[in-house]
C-alpha cells in the first residue's frame, strides 16, 4: 500500500475553515492523506464550527488550533491555503511541497451582524459544504 501523502490546510486563525478542511479530509480521504491544519495567527476553535460539523456527524470538539510554526520539521506534499491572508504570509516550504490556494469566505465575519443564531449558522454551513466539495475532488484537484 502506498504511503499516505501529507497535506496541511493553512488559514489565518486555524479556528474555522482549516479545521473544517482537516476534519473533512480525515473523514472522507483518511486513507489517502495524513492531514494537518494550522494558522498563521491561531485563535481558539470557533464553537459554531464545532456545531456545523456535528450536524454532519463529525465531532471536532477535541481539535485545537495550532500555529504553523509549531509543526517543526514535518514535510508536506501539499499545503492548501484557504484564505488570502494565509496565502500572502505563507511561510517557506521545501521545493517538493506543492502550494495550492483555494479561498473561502470567512464565516465569523459573515455572521457578525446576524439577527439570531440560525442566521449566524448559515455561512458556516455554506462554507462547510463548499469545503466538503473541495475535499471530495481530492487528490485530482491538487495537481
DSSP file (Angstrom, degrees, kcal/mol; ACC not computed):
  #  RESIDUE AA STRUCTURE BP1 BP2  ACC     N-H-->O    O-->H-N    N-H-->O    O-->H-N    TCO  KAPPA ALPHA  PHI   PSI    X-CA   Y-CA   Z-CA
    1    1 A X              0   0    0      0, 0.0     3,-0.1     0, 0.0     0, 0.0   0.000 360.0 360.0 360.0 130.3    0.0    0.0    0.0
    2    2 A X        -     0   0    0      1,-0.1     2,-0.1     3,-0.0     3,-0.1  -0.242 360.0 -96.6 -65.4 153.2    1.5    3.4   -1.0
    3    3 A X        -     0   0    0      1,-0.1    -1,-0.1    30,-0.0     2,-0.1  -0.411  43.4-106.9 -67.9 141.9    2.5    5.8    1.7
    4    4 A X        -     0   0    0     -2,-0.1     2,-0.3    -3,-0.1    29,-0.2  -0.380  32.1-119.6 -66.4 146.9   -0.1    8.5    2.5
    5    5 A X  E     -a   33   0A   0     27,-2.2    29,-2.6    -3,-0.1     2,-0.5  -0.663  23.4-123.3 -86.5 146.3    0.6   12.0    1.3
    6    6 A X  E     -a   34   0A   0     -2,-0.3    71,-2.0    27,-0.2    72,-2.0  -0.779  30.9-176.1 -93.0 130.3    0.9   14.7    3.9
    7    7 A X  E     -ab  35  78A   0     27,-2.6    29,-2.3    -2,-0.5     2,-0.5  -0.986  10.2-162.8-129.4 137.5   -1.4   17.7    3.5
    8    8 A X  E     -ab  36  79A   0     70,-2.1    72,-3.2    -2,-0.4     2,-0.6  -0.978   7.1-154.7-119.6 127.8   -1.6   20.9    5.5
    9    9 A X  E     -ab  37  80A   0     27,-2.3    29,-2.1    -2,-0.5     2,-0.4  -0.914  19.8-165.6 -99.8 123.2   -4.6   23.2    5.4
   10   10 A X  E     +ab  38  81A   0     70,-2.7    72,-2.6    -2,-0.6    73,-0.4  -0.924  17.9 153.5-118.7 131.7   -3.5   26.7    6.4
   11   11 A X  E     -a   39   0A   0     27,-1.8    29,-1.5    -2,-0.4    30,-0.3  -0.827  52.9 -94.9-141.9 178.7   -5.7   29.7    7.3
   12   12 A X  S    S+     0   0    0     -2,-0.3    29,-3.5    27,-0.2    28,-0.5   0.992 115.0  11.1 -65.2 -61.1   -5.3   32.8    9.4
   13   13 A X  S    S-     0   0    0     26,-0.2    30,-2.8    27,-0.2    26,-0.2   0.558  81.7-136.2 -99.8  -8.7   -6.6   31.6   12.8
   14   14 A X  S    S+     0   0    0     24,-0.3    25,-0.1    28,-0.2    52,-0.1   0.874  78.9 108.7  50.4  37.6   -7.0   27.8   12.4
   15   15 A X  S    S-     0   0    0     30,-0.1    31,-2.4    50,-0.1    34,-0.2   0.515  85.7  -1.3-116.0 -11.6  -10.3   28.4   14.1
   16   16 A X  S  > S+     0   0    0     29,-0.1     4,-2.3    33,-0.1     5,-0.2   0.367 123.6  32.2-142.0 -86.4  -12.7   27.8   11.3
   17   17 A X  H  > S+     0   0    0      1,-0.2     4,-2.5     2,-0.2     5,-0.2   0.894 120.7  46.1 -60.2 -46.4  -12.0   26.9    7.6
   18   18 A X  H  > S+     0   0    0      1,-0.2     4,-2.4     2,-0.2    -1,-0.2   0.839 110.8  54.4 -68.8 -30.6   -8.8   24.9    8.1
   19   19 A X  H  > S+     0   0    0      2,-0.2     4,-2.3     1,-0.2    -1,-0.2   0.919 110.1  47.2 -64.6 -42.9  -10.5   23.0   11.0
   20   20 A X  H  X S+     0   0    0     -4,-2.3     4,-3.0     2,-0.2     5,-0.2   0.929 112.4  49.4 -62.3 -45.4  -13.3   22.0    8.6
   21   21 A X  H  X S+     0   0    0     -4,-2.5     4,-2.4     1,-0.2     5,-0.2   0.902 110.7  49.8 -63.3 -41.4  -10.9   21.0    5.9
   22   22 A X  H  X S+     0   0    0     -4,-2.4     4,-2.4     2,-0.2    -1,-0.2   0.941 114.1  45.3 -60.7 -46.6   -8.9   18.9    8.3
   23   23 A X  H  X S+     0   0    0     -4,-2.3     4,-2.4     2,-0.2    -2,-0.2   0.921 113.6  48.0 -66.2 -44.7  -12.0   17.1    9.6
   24   24 A X  H  X S+     0   0    0     -4,-3.0     4,-3.4     2,-0.2     5,-0.5   0.917 113.2  48.7 -62.8 -42.1  -13.5   16.5    6.1
   25   25 A X  H  X S+     0   0    0     -4,-2.4     4,-2.4    -5,-0.2     8,-0.2   0.923 112.2  47.6 -66.0 -43.0  -10.2   15.2    4.8
   26   26 A X  H  X S+     0   0    0     -4,-2.4     4,-0.7    -5,-0.2    -1,-0.2   0.916 118.5  42.6 -60.5 -42.1   -9.8   12.9    7.7
   27   27 A X  H  < S+     0   0    0     -4,-2.4    -2,-0.2    -5,-0.2    -1,-0.2   0.907 128.8  24.4 -72.2 -44.6  -13.4   11.7    7.3
   28   28 A X  H  < S+     0   0    0     -4,-3.4    -3,-0.2    -5,-0.2    -2,-0.2   0.770 137.2  21.8 -96.6 -28.8  -13.5   11.3    3.5
   29   29 A X  H >X S+     0   0    0     -4,-2.4     3,-2.1    -5,-0.5     4,-1.9   0.049  74.1 126.1-132.5  24.9   -9.9   10.8    2.4
   30   30 A X  T 3< S+     0   0    0     -4,-0.7    -4,-0.1     1,-0.3    -1,-0.1   0.712  73.1  61.6 -60.9 -20.7   -8.1    9.5    5.5
   31   31 A X  T 34 S+     0   0    0      1,-0.1    -1,-0.3    -3,-0.1     3,-0.1   0.679 113.3  35.4 -77.0 -16.9   -6.9    6.5    3.5
   32   32 A X  T <4 S+     0   0    0     -3,-2.1   -27,-2.2    -7,-0.2     2,-0.4   0.710 116.7  44.8-105.4 -27.6   -5.0    8.8    1.2
   33   33 A X  E  <  -a    5   0A   0     -4,-1.9     2,-0.7   -29,-0.2   -27,-0.2  -0.940  55.1-146.5-130.5 141.3   -3.8   11.6    3.4
   34   34 A X  E     -a    6   0A   0    -29,-2.6   -27,-2.6    -2,-0.4     2,-0.4  -0.944  45.2-154.5 -90.1 118.0   -2.1   12.3    6.7
   35   35 A X  E     +a    7   0A   0     -2,-0.7     2,-0.3   -29,-0.2   -27,-0.2  -0.804  23.9 170.0-113.3 140.7   -3.9   15.6    7.3
   36   36 A X  E     -a    8   0A   0    -29,-2.3   -27,-2.3    -2,-0.4     2,-0.3  -0.923  12.0-161.1-135.6 158.4   -2.9   18.6    9.4
   37   37 A X  E     +a    9   0A   0     -2,-0.3     2,-0.3   -29,-0.2   -27,-0.2  -0.985  16.7 160.1-139.4 154.0   -4.2   22.1    9.9
   38   38 A X  E     -a   10   0A   0    -29,-2.1   -27,-1.8    -2,-0.3   -24,-0.3  -0.965  24.2-131.6-160.1 170.6   -2.6   25.3   11.3
   39   39 A X  E     -ac  11  67A   0     27,-2.6    29,-2.6    -2,-0.3     3,-0.4  -0.906  16.0-139.0-129.9 159.4   -2.9   29.0   11.3
   40   40 A X  S    S+     0   0    0    -29,-1.5   -27,-0.2   -28,-0.5   -28,-0.2   0.669 112.4  18.8 -87.7 -18.7   -0.5   31.9   10.9
   41   41 A X  S    S-     0   0    0    -29,-3.5    -1,-0.2   -30,-0.3    26,-0.1  -0.538  96.1-152.8-143.2  70.9   -2.2   33.7   13.8
   42   42 A X        +     0   0    0     -3,-0.4     2,-0.3   -28,-0.1   -28,-0.2  -0.100  18.2 175.7 -60.6 142.6   -4.0   30.9   15.7
   43   43 A X        -     0   0    0    -30,-2.8     3,-0.1    23,-0.1    22,-0.1  -0.807  43.4 -67.9-130.4 173.1   -7.1   31.5   17.8
   44   44 A X        -     0   0    0     -2,-0.3     2,-0.1     1,-0.1    -1,-0.1  -0.305  63.2 -91.1 -62.0 145.9   -9.5   29.2   19.7
   45   45 A X        -     0   0    0     18,-0.2     2,-0.3     1,-0.1   -29,-0.1  -0.410  48.0-111.3 -60.8 131.0  -11.6   26.8   17.5
   46   46 A X    >>  -     0   0    0    -31,-2.4     4,-1.5     1,-0.1     3,-1.1  -0.481  15.8-140.3 -68.3 125.3  -14.9   28.6   16.8
   47   47 A X  H 3> S+     0   0    0     -2,-0.3     4,-2.1     1,-0.3    -1,-0.1   0.806 102.2  59.2 -58.0 -29.9  -17.8   26.9   18.6
   48   48 A X  H 3> S+     0   0    0      2,-0.2     4,-2.7     1,-0.2    -1,-0.3   0.808 101.4  54.3 -70.6 -27.6  -20.1   27.4   15.6
   49   49 A X  H <> S+     0   0    0     -3,-1.1     4,-2.5   -34,-0.2     5,-0.3   0.915 107.3  50.2 -68.1 -43.0  -17.6   25.3   13.5
   50   50 A X  H  X S+     0   0    0     -4,-1.5     4,-2.0     1,-0.2    10,-0.3   0.921 113.5  46.4 -59.1 -43.9  -17.9   22.5   16.0
   51   51 A X  H  X S+     0   0    0     -4,-2.1     4,-1.7     2,-0.2    -2,-0.2   0.921 111.2  50.9 -65.1 -45.6  -21.7   22.8   15.8
   52   52 A X  H  < S+     0   0    0     -4,-2.7     4,-0.4     1,-0.2    -2,-0.2   0.898 113.3  44.8 -62.2 -41.0  -21.7   22.9   11.9
   53   53 A X  H ><>S+     0   0    0     -4,-2.5     5,-2.2     1,-0.2     3,-1.3   0.869 108.1  57.7 -71.8 -35.3  -19.5   19.8   11.7
   54   54 A X  H ><5S+     0   0    0     -4,-2.0     3,-2.0     1,-0.3    -1,-0.2   0.849  96.7  63.6 -61.5 -33.4  -21.6   17.9   14.3
   55   55 A X  T 3<5S+     0   0    0     -4,-1.7    -1,-0.3     1,-0.3    -2,-0.2   0.754 104.6  47.4 -61.4 -22.5  -24.6   18.5   12.1
   56   56 A X  T < 5S-     0   0    0     -3,-1.3    -1,-0.3    -4,-0.4    -2,-0.2   0.287 126.2-102.6 -99.7   7.5  -22.8   16.3    9.6
   57   57 A X  T < 5S+     0   0    0     -3,-2.0     2,-0.6     1,-0.2    -3,-0.2   0.676  83.1 125.8  82.7  17.6  -21.9   13.7   12.2
   58   58 A X      < -     0   0    0     -5,-2.2     2,-0.7    -8,-0.1    -1,-0.2  -0.945  48.4-151.7-115.4 118.6  -18.3   14.7   12.6
   59   59 A X        +     0   0    0     -2,-0.6     3,-0.2     1,-0.1    -8,-0.1  -0.787  28.1 159.1 -92.5 112.7  -17.1   15.5   16.1
   60   60 A X    >   +     0   0    0     -2,-0.7     3,-1.9   -10,-0.3    -1,-0.1   0.145  38.1 115.2-114.0  18.1  -14.2   18.1   16.1
   61   61 A X  T 3  S+     0   0    0      1,-0.3    -1,-0.1   -11,-0.1   -16,-0.1   0.725  77.2  52.5 -62.0 -20.1  -14.7   19.2   19.7
   62   62 A X  T 3  S+     0   0    0     -3,-0.2    -1,-0.3     2,-0.1     2,-0.1   0.509  85.7 106.2 -93.0  -4.9  -11.3   17.7   20.6
   63   63 A X    <   -     0   0    0     -3,-1.9     2,-0.3     1,-0.0   -18,-0.2  -0.463  53.3-161.2 -74.6 147.2   -9.4   19.6   17.8
   64   64 A X        -     0   0    0     -2,-0.1     2,-0.2   -20,-0.1   -20,-0.1  -0.899  23.0-102.9-126.6 156.7   -7.2   22.5   18.8
   65   65 A X        -     0   0    0     -2,-0.3     2,-0.4   -22,-0.1   -51,-0.1  -0.562  38.7-164.4 -76.9 142.4   -5.8   25.5   16.9
   66   66 A X        -     0   0    0     -2,-0.2   -27,-2.6   -52,-0.1     2,-0.4  -0.963  19.9-123.9-129.8 145.7   -2.1   25.2   16.1
   67   67 A X  B >   -c   39   0A   0     -2,-0.4     3,-2.3   -29,-0.2     4,-0.2  -0.731  22.2-130.9 -84.6 134.8    0.5   27.7   15.0
   68   68 A X  G >  S+     0   0    0    -29,-2.6     3,-1.4    -2,-0.4    -1,-0.1   0.807 106.5  64.6 -57.1 -28.8    2.1   26.8   11.7
   69   69 A X  G >  S+     0   0    0    -30,-0.3     3,-0.6     1,-0.2    -1,-0.3   0.673  92.1  62.8 -68.3 -16.9    5.5   27.4   13.3
   70   70 A X  G <  S+     0   0    0     -3,-2.3    -1,-0.2     1,-0.2    -2,-0.2   0.455  77.6  86.7 -87.9  -0.2    4.9   24.5   15.8
   71   71 A X  G X  S-     0   0    0     -3,-1.4     3,-1.7    -4,-0.2    -1,-0.2   0.513  73.8-171.1 -80.9  -2.2    4.8   21.9   13.1
   72   72 A X  T <   -     0   0    0     -3,-0.6    -1,-0.2     1,-0.2    -2,-0.0  -0.188  57.3 -10.0  59.3-131.5    8.6   21.6   13.2
   73   73 A X  T 3  S+     0   0    0      2,-0.1    -1,-0.2     0, 0.0     2,-0.1   0.202  88.6 138.1 -93.3  15.2   10.3   19.5   10.6
   74   74 A X    <   -     0   0    0     -3,-1.7     2,-0.5     1,-0.1    -3,-0.1  -0.390  42.7-148.4 -61.5 135.3    7.2   18.0    9.1
   75   75 A X        -     0   0    0     -2,-0.1     2,-0.3    18,-0.1   -69,-0.1  -0.927  12.1-155.9-108.1 130.3    7.5   17.9    5.3
   76   76 A X        -     0   0    0     -2,-0.5   -69,-0.2     1,-0.1     3,-0.1  -0.793  22.0-155.2-107.8 145.7    4.2   18.2    3.4
   77   77 A X  S    S+     0   0    0    -71,-2.0    21,-2.7    -2,-0.3     2,-0.4   0.833  89.4  20.5 -78.0 -36.7    3.4   17.1   -0.1
   78   78 A X  E     -bd   7  98A   0    -72,-2.0   -70,-2.1    19,-0.2     2,-0.4  -0.991  57.2-169.4-135.5 141.1    0.6   19.8   -0.2
   79   79 A X  E     -bd   8  99A   0     19,-2.3    21,-2.9    -2,-0.4     2,-0.6  -0.994  14.1-165.5-123.6 122.4   -0.1   23.0    1.6
   80   80 A X  E     -bd   9 100A   0    -72,-3.2   -70,-2.7    -2,-0.4     2,-0.4  -0.931   6.2-154.4-111.9 113.2   -3.6   24.4    0.8
   81   81 A X  E     -bd  10 101A   0     19,-2.6    21,-2.8    -2,-0.6   -70,-0.2  -0.727   6.4-169.1 -85.7 135.0   -4.1   28.0    1.8
   82   82 A X        +     0   0    0    -72,-2.6    22,-2.1    -2,-0.4     2,-0.3   0.363  65.7  37.2-109.7   3.0   -7.8   28.6    2.5
   83   83 A X  S  > S-     0   0    0    -73,-0.4     4,-1.8    20,-0.2     5,-0.1  -0.984  80.3-115.0-150.0 158.0   -7.8   32.4    2.7
   84   84 A X  H  > S+     0   0    0     -2,-0.3     4,-2.4     1,-0.2     5,-0.2   0.874 112.8  55.7 -63.1 -38.7   -6.0   35.3    1.0
   85   85 A X  H  > S+     0   0    0      1,-0.2     4,-1.9     2,-0.2    -1,-0.2   0.925 107.0  49.2 -61.9 -44.4   -4.2   36.4    4.2
   86   86 A X  H  > S+     0   0    0      1,-0.2     4,-0.5     2,-0.2    -1,-0.2   0.884 110.9  51.1 -62.4 -37.5   -2.7   32.9    4.7
   87   87 A X  H >< S+     0   0    0     -4,-1.8     3,-0.6     1,-0.2    -1,-0.2   0.913 109.6  50.4 -64.5 -41.5   -1.5   32.9    1.1
   88   88 A X  H 3< S+     0   0    0     -4,-2.4    -2,-0.2     1,-0.2    -1,-0.2   0.849 122.1  30.8 -66.7 -35.0    0.1   36.3    1.5
   89   89 A X  H 3< S+     0   0    0     -4,-1.9    -1,-0.2    -5,-0.2    -2,-0.2   0.227  82.8 146.3-110.1  13.9    2.1   35.3    4.6
   90   90 A X    <<  -     0   0    0     -3,-0.6     3,-0.1    -4,-0.5    -3,-0.1  -0.262  48.4-123.4 -53.4 127.6    2.5   31.6    3.9
   91   91 A X        -     0   0    0      1,-0.1     2,-0.2    -5,-0.0    -1,-0.1  -0.160  36.1 -80.4 -68.2 169.7    5.9   30.5    5.3
   92   92 A X        -     0   0    0      3,-0.0     2,-0.3     0, 0.0    -1,-0.1  -0.498  47.3-173.7 -71.6 136.3    8.5   28.9    3.2
   93   93 A X        -     0   0    0     -2,-0.2   -18,-0.1     4,-0.1     6,-0.1  -0.936  36.4 -84.7-125.4 153.8    8.1   25.2    2.5
   94   94 A X    >   -     0   0    0     -2,-0.3     3,-2.2     1,-0.1    -1,-0.1  -0.106  44.4-104.9 -55.8 156.7   10.6   22.9    0.7
   95   95 A X  T 3  S+     0   0    0      1,-0.3    -1,-0.1     3,-0.0    -2,-0.0   0.767 117.7  63.9 -56.9 -29.2   10.6   22.9   -3.1
   96   96 A X  T 3  S+     0   0    0      2,-0.1     2,-0.4   -18,-0.0    -1,-0.3   0.704  83.1  96.2 -70.6 -16.5    8.9   19.5   -3.2
   97   97 A X    <   -     0   0    0     -3,-2.2     2,-0.6   -19,-0.1   -19,-0.2  -0.601  69.3-145.1 -78.9 126.3    5.8   21.0   -1.4
   98   98 A X  E     -d   78   0A   0    -21,-2.7   -19,-2.3    -2,-0.4     2,-0.5  -0.825  12.2-154.1 -91.4 121.6    3.0   22.0   -3.8
   99   99 A X  E     -d   79   0A   0     -2,-0.6     2,-0.4   -21,-0.2   -19,-0.2  -0.864  14.8-177.4-101.5 125.7    1.2   25.1   -2.5
  100  100 A X  E     -d   80   0A   0    -21,-2.9   -19,-2.6    -2,-0.5     2,-0.5  -0.948  14.2-147.7-124.3 139.5   -2.3   25.5   -3.7
  101  101 A X  E     +d   81   0A   0     -2,-0.4     2,-0.4   -21,-0.2   -19,-0.2  -0.941  22.3 164.5-114.2 127.5   -4.7   28.4   -2.9
  102  102 A X        -     0   0    0    -21,-2.8     2,-0.4    -2,-0.5    -2,-0.0  -0.907  24.7-151.6-136.8 106.6   -8.5   27.9   -2.5
  103  103 A X        -     0   0    0     -2,-0.4     2,-0.3   -20,-0.1   -20,-0.2  -0.647  14.4-177.0 -88.7 133.5  -10.1   30.9   -0.9
  104  104 A X        -     0   0    0    -22,-2.1   -20,-0.2    -2,-0.4   -87,-0.1  -0.938  33.8 -96.9-124.0 148.6  -13.3   30.5    1.1
  105  105 A X        -     0   0    0     -2,-0.3     2,-0.9     1,-0.1   -88,-0.1  -0.178  39.0-111.8 -57.5 156.6  -15.4   33.2    2.8
  106  106 A X    >>  -     0   0    0      1,-0.2     4,-1.9   -90,-0.0     3,-0.6  -0.822  25.0-159.6 -95.7 101.5  -14.8   33.8    6.5
  107  107 A X  H 3> S+     0   0    0     -2,-0.9     4,-2.2     1,-0.2     5,-0.2   0.857  87.0  54.8 -53.2 -44.0  -17.9   32.6    8.3
  108  108 A X  H 3> S+     0   0    0      1,-0.2     4,-0.7     2,-0.2    -1,-0.2   0.901 109.6  48.6 -59.2 -37.5  -17.4   34.6   11.6
  109  109 A X  H X4 S+     0   0    0     -3,-0.6     3,-0.7     1,-0.2     4,-0.3   0.919 113.1  46.7 -66.0 -43.2  -17.2   37.8    9.6
  110  110 A X  H 3< S+     0   0    0     -4,-1.9     3,-0.4     1,-0.2    -1,-0.2   0.797 114.0  48.8 -68.8 -28.3  -20.4   37.0    7.6
  111  111 A X  H >< S+     0   0    0     -4,-2.2     3,-2.0    -5,-0.2    -1,-0.2   0.529  82.6  98.0 -87.7  -6.8  -22.2   36.0   10.8
  112  112 A X  T << S+     0   0    0     -3,-0.7    -1,-0.2    -4,-0.7    -2,-0.1   0.818  90.8  34.9 -56.0 -37.4  -21.2   39.1   12.7
  113  113 A X  T 3  S+     0   0    0     -3,-0.4    -1,-0.3    -4,-0.3    -2,-0.1   0.090  85.0 142.2-106.7  23.2  -24.5   41.0   12.1
  114  114 A X    <   -     0   0    0     -3,-2.0     3,-0.1     1,-0.1    -3,-0.1  -0.331  50.4-139.5 -66.0 145.8  -26.8   38.0   12.2
  115  115 A X  S    S-     0   0    0      1,-0.1     2,-0.3     2,-0.0    -1,-0.1   0.775  80.1  -2.4 -76.3 -27.9  -30.2   38.6   13.8
  116  116 A X  S  > S-     0   0    0      1,-0.1     4,-2.1     0, 0.0     5,-0.2  -0.925  82.3 -89.5-154.6 176.5  -30.2   35.3   15.5
  117  117 A X  H  > S+     0   0    0     -2,-0.3     4,-1.9     1,-0.2     5,-0.1   0.864 120.7  55.6 -64.3 -38.0  -28.2   32.0   15.9
  118  118 A X  H  > S+     0   0    0      1,-0.2     4,-0.8     2,-0.2    -1,-0.2   0.920 110.4  45.1 -62.6 -43.4  -29.9   30.3   13.0
  119  119 A X  H >> S+     0   0    0      1,-0.2     3,-0.6     2,-0.2     4,-0.5   0.880 110.8  54.8 -66.6 -37.6  -29.0   33.2   10.6
  120  120 A X  H 3X S+     0   0    0     -4,-2.1     4,-0.6     1,-0.2     3,-0.3   0.840 104.7  54.3 -64.4 -33.1  -25.4   33.2   12.1
  121  121 A X  H 3X S+     0   0    0     -4,-1.9     4,-2.4     1,-0.2    -1,-0.2   0.715  87.7  83.1 -74.5 -20.2  -25.0   29.5   11.3
  122  122 A X  H <X S+     0   0    0     -4,-0.8     4,-2.3    -3,-0.6    -1,-0.2   0.905  91.8  43.5 -55.2 -50.9  -25.9   29.9    7.6
  123  123 A X  H  X S+     0   0    0     -4,-0.5     4,-2.5    -3,-0.3     5,-0.3   0.846 112.0  55.4 -67.2 -29.3  -22.5   31.0    6.4
  124  124 A X  H  X S+     0   0    0     -4,-0.6     4,-2.4     2,-0.2    -1,-0.2   0.928 110.2  45.5 -63.9 -44.1  -20.8   28.3    8.5
  125  125 A X  H  X S+     0   0    0     -4,-2.4     4,-2.3     2,-0.2    -2,-0.2   0.905 113.2  50.0 -66.1 -41.3  -23.0   25.6    6.8
  126  126 A X  H  X S+     0   0    0     -4,-2.3     4,-2.2    -5,-0.2    -2,-0.2   0.951 114.4  42.8 -63.7 -49.0  -22.4   27.0    3.4
  127  127 A X  H  X S+     0   0    0     -4,-2.5     4,-2.7     1,-0.2     5,-0.2   0.890 111.4  56.2 -66.0 -38.9  -18.6   27.2    3.8
  128  128 A X  H  X S+     0   0    0     -4,-2.4     4,-2.2    -5,-0.3    -1,-0.2   0.933 110.8  44.5 -54.7 -46.7  -18.6   23.7    5.4
  129  129 A X  H  X S+     0   0    0     -4,-2.3     4,-2.0     2,-0.2    -2,-0.2   0.848 111.8  52.2 -70.3 -34.3  -20.4   22.3    2.3
  130  130 A X  H  X S+     0   0    0     -4,-2.2     4,-1.8     2,-0.2    -1,-0.2   0.899 110.7  47.9 -67.4 -40.1  -18.1   24.2   -0.1
  131  131 A X  H  X S+     0   0    0     -4,-2.7     4,-2.6     2,-0.2    -2,-0.2   0.899 109.0  53.7 -67.9 -39.6  -15.0   22.8    1.7
  132  132 A X  H  X S+     0   0    0     -4,-2.2     4,-2.6    -5,-0.2    -2,-0.2   0.928 106.2  53.1 -58.3 -43.6  -16.5   19.3    1.6
  133  133 A X  H  X S+     0   0    0     -4,-2.0     4,-0.8     1,-0.2    -1,-0.2   0.890 109.6  48.8 -59.8 -39.9  -17.0   19.6   -2.2
  134  134 A X  H >< S+     0   0    0     -4,-1.8     3,-1.1     1,-0.2     4,-0.5   0.951 111.9  48.0 -62.4 -49.3  -13.3   20.5   -2.5
  135  135 A X  H >< S+     0   0    0     -4,-2.6     3,-1.4     1,-0.3    -2,-0.2   0.875 104.2  60.4 -62.0 -38.2  -12.2   17.6   -0.4
  136  136 A X  H 3< S+     0   0    0     -4,-2.6    -1,-0.3     1,-0.3    -2,-0.2   0.781 104.2  51.1 -62.0 -25.4  -14.4   15.2   -2.3
  137  137 A X  T XX S+     0   0    0     -3,-1.1     4,-1.2    -4,-0.8     3,-0.6   0.521  93.3 144.4 -89.8  -5.5  -12.4   16.1   -5.5
  138  138 A X  T <4  +     0   0    0     -3,-1.4    -3,-0.0    -4,-0.5    -4,-0.0  -0.518  53.3  22.3 -77.5 147.2   -9.0   15.4   -4.0
  139  139 A X  T >4 S+     0   0    0     -2,-0.2     3,-2.1  -107,-0.1    -1,-0.3  -0.998 120.3  58.8 -88.0  -4.8   -6.4   14.3   -4.9
  140  140 A X  G X4 S+     0   0    0     -3,-0.6     3,-1.1     1,-0.3    -2,-0.2   0.859 105.3  51.0 -54.4 -39.7   -7.3   15.2   -8.6
  141  141 A X  G 3< S+     0   0    0     -4,-1.2    -1,-0.3     1,-0.2    -3,-0.1   0.463  95.6  72.7 -80.2   0.6   -7.8   18.9   -7.9
  142  142 A X  G <         0   0    0     -3,-2.1    -1,-0.2    -5,-0.2    -2,-0.2   0.442 360.0 360.0 -92.4   0.0   -4.4   19.2   -6.2
  143  143 A X    <         0   0    0     -3,-1.1    -1,-0.2    -4,-0.2    -2,-0.1   0.443 360.0 360.0 -98.2 360.0   -2.4   18.8   -9.4
